[in-house]
Amino acid sequence: MTLEQGLAEFLTHLGLEKNASDKTVKSYREDLTQALAFARDKVKKQHVDPADWNTRLLRAFVAWLHEQNYAKSTIARRLAAVRSFGKFLCRQGVLKENPAKSLRAPRQEKHLPHFLTLDDIKKLLAAPPETDWAGRRDRAILETLYSAGLRVSELVGLDLLDSDLSDGVVTVRGKGKKERLALLGPEAVGAIHGWLPDRSALLQKANKESAAVFLNKTGTRLNVRSIGRLLAKYLKAAGLDPRTSPHTLRHSFATHLLDAGADIRGVQELLGHKSLSTTQVYTHVTTRRLQDSYNKAHPRS
């Protein structure tokens, strides 16, 4: 088996057996295609054989990524892909041991997540007009993103049958197609109820059927880019930082919950984080804010 054939089998394994999302499979394909192209150039062959895929070659690949001035996060992702590929090849009996096992990823710079203040959130949620169907839909979208702390991909994937508005609960499909329950507050539930008659009218006008909660003007499911565009529109209208992304509302959701004394494990569950360490970054945000307040207010600081 050549490594190119191994890559095809690995990507199929990710999609069918690991239930990886299309986006994840695409990322692995891009990362490993680059690594194999580098390997072919080094070994001067059209295909990479298992014997060519060794630690020395992979060290050279990582060094080349540094020379090309790739970001540390990108290099770490490439290396993680190579390491996962090596594990798969070992399980398949193609390799005896994983040549990437001893390679270390570059140390990552820690960036605290950007979030909006409560006042900023109020301005943003008040920006969509309630005088037309698009404004009512957009308000429902923004309220849902913030109220449930959803990823934008989870929001566009919401189906009406998965939504129990009477109890303020929706079923969302997160990373790895894992399902979890998310909670909606009264404002979000009210905004969705305000949008539903418009949704029915759009479907009737387009003579279509759709399971999606949020639709575009042609009666089809919204996509991730559409959410980004509508958010940019209302950020400008509210006079807020234009660099804010839909994911910022998820960051804000987590930060505000922890600020108000929510249990971190509860927040972890609501966010759908597999590891508690992923959620703990928000405790650093709240701690830093406490330190800033202390330094400004305490007479001996």
N, C-alpha and C positions, 0 to 999 in steps of 0.2 A: 504493500500500500504506500502510495506517495502521501506527503503531508497535505497536498491539495485535496486528495480524496478523503483524507482524515478530517479536513476542515468541513467538507460537505456533510459528512456523517455527524460531526459535532454540532453543526447548526441545526440539523434535523432533530438531534437529541434534545437540544435546548427548547425547540419549539413544541415538540410532541410529548416528550417525557418530563421535562422540567416546567412546562407551561409558561415559558418565558414570553414576554410581550414581543410584538413585532419590533418595537423600538429597541429592546434589549438585544434581540437577535441581529438587528441591523448594526448595532454598535460593535458586537463581537465580530461580525463579518468584516467591518471596516478595519478594526484593530488588527485582526489576524491576517487579513489580506495584505496589509502593509508589512507585517512581520515576515510573511512568506516572500513578498517581493524583495525585501532586504536580503533574505537568506539566499534566494536564487541568484541575486547579484554577487553575493559573496562566494558561493560554491560554483558559479559559472555553469549552471545547468538549467534546463527548462523546468525541471521538477525537483522538489526537495524530498530527499529520502529520509527515513527515520534516523539513520546514522549521522546525517548532517545536522540534525536538530539537537545540538548539545549546548552545554552551559557557556562555553567559550563564544559560540555564535550569538547566543542571547545576550551575553554581556556586551558584545559589540553592538548589538541592536539598541540596547538601552543607552550606551555611550553616544551612538549616532543621534538618538532622539534628543539628548542633551545638547549636542552640537548644533542641531537644527532649531534650538531655542524653543522647544515645546514647553508648555506650562507643566509644572510639577504634577498637577492633578491629571493632566493628559497622560504623562509618562506612567503614573501610578495605575491608571485605567488600562493602558496598553499592557503593562506587566501583569496585571490581574487577569486579563484575557489570556495571555500566554500561559500563565500558571494553570488556569482552569483547563485550557486546551491540553496541557501536559498531563494533568490528572486523568482526563478522558482517554488519552492515548495509552496511558498505563493500564487503565481498567480494560481496555480493548486488547491488551497484549501487544500493542504496536511498539511501545517503549518499555524497557525494564524499570526505569526510574525517571522521575520528572526532572528535566534539566533546569527548570526555572525555580525549583524549590528553594535553592540557596540564595536567589537574587532578592535584594531588598528594594522596596519602593522608596523614592525620595521622600524626605520629611516634608509633610504638608504644612503650609501656613494656615493657621486657624483664623477664619473669618466669621465674626458673629453675624447672624442673619439680620437682614434689614426688616424692620416692621413699622407699621403705622401706629401713631398714638390713637387713643380713643376718640379724641376730637377730630383727627384726620379721617378715621373710619366713619364717623357721623357725617362729615362733609361729603365723603365719597358716596355713601349709601343714599344720601339725599339728592345727589346730582341727577339721576335719571328722572325724566318727567313722567308723571302718571297720566298725561293727557293723550297718549297714543300707545298702540300695542307694543311697539319696540321699547319704549321707555318702561312699560310695566314688566316686560320680559327681562330687560336688562337689570332692573332693580331686583327682581327675583333671583337672577343669576348672582349678582354681587352679594345679596343677603345670604344666599345658600353657601357660597364659597367661604364667607367669613363665619357664618353660624356653625357650619359643620367642619370647618378646617380641611376642606377637600383639596386634593390635587386637581388641576384643571382637567386632566384626562379622566378623572373620576366623575367630575361634574358633567362633561359632555356625554359620558357613558350612562348617565342616570336614566332609568326607565320608569314610566309611570306606575307600572305594576309592582315595582320594588319600593314604592313610596307609601308609607302609612302616615298620611298627614294628620289624621286624628290624634295619633300619639307622638307626632313629631319625630318619626324614625324613618331613615332610608337605608337601603342596602346598597353598598358601593363595592366595586371591584377594583382593588388596588394593585400594587406591584405583584407580579407573578400570578395575576388573576385571582388573588386571594380575596374572599369576601369578608366584609365586616359591617357592623351597624354604625351609622353615624346619626347624630342628634341634630334636630332643627329647633331653634327657638321660635317663640310666637311671631316675631317680626318676619322671619324667613317663611314660616308657614303661611302667614297672611299674604305675603308678597306672591308666593306661588299660587295661592287661591285666586289672587287678583289677575294672574296671568293665564290661568287655565281656560277661561272663556275665549280669550284671544287665540289660544292654541287650537281650540276646537274650530274656530272660525277659519283659521289659516288652512287647516287640514281639509275642511269642507270646500273652501275656495279652490284649493289645489287638487281636489278629488283624490286625496291620498290617505294612507293609514301609516301611523308611526308609533313606535313604543316610546320614543324619546320624550323626556320632559321638556327639553329646550330645543326649539326649532328655529330655522331661518325663515325668510319670507316665502320661500318656495315649499315649505312644509317638510323639509328634510332636517336631519340632525345637525346641530352646530358642530364645528370642529374647533380644535385648540387655537388655531390662528384667529378665528372669529372672536374668541373670548379675549385674546390679547388686544385686538383692535378696539373692541368696545370699551375695555378698561382704559386704554390710552385716551379715548375720547372723554371719558368722565373724569379722569385725573386732570386733564386740561381744563375742563369746565369747573372743577372744584379748586383749581390752583394748587394742586399737589405735585410732589416730585414725579416727573415723567419717567424716571428710571424704575418706578414701582412696577412689579410684575404680578400676574395672578397668584404666583406662589407666595408673594409678600403677604397676601391675605391669610394664607395658611400659617406663616410665621407669626402674624399678628394674633391670630386665634390662640396659638399655643402660649405666646408671651403673656397675653392678657389673662388667660386662665391661671397660669402660674403666679402672676402678680396678685390675683385675687385669692390665692391660697389653695388652688386645686392640687390634688395629689398627683405627683409626677407619673406614677404608674397608670393612673386613670387617663392622663393626657396622652401617654404612650399608646394606650389602647384606642383612644379616639383618633389619633393620627395614623394608626396602623403601622407603627414602627416595629420592626422585628427585634431590634436591640434597644435597650434602655439608654445606651450611650448616645444614640442618635437623638433622643429626646432631651438628654441632659444639656445639650448646647443652649437650650432656652433658659436653663437655670443660670448660665453664665451671663446671659443678657440681663436677667432680673437682678443678679448680684452686682453687676457693673452699675446698673441704675441706682441701686441702694448705696453703693460706694460714692457715686456722684452726688447723691442727695446728702449723704453724710458729710462729705468734704465741703459742700456749700453751706450746710446748716450748723455743723457742730463747732462751737467756739474754740475747741482745742485741736481741730483737725488741721 
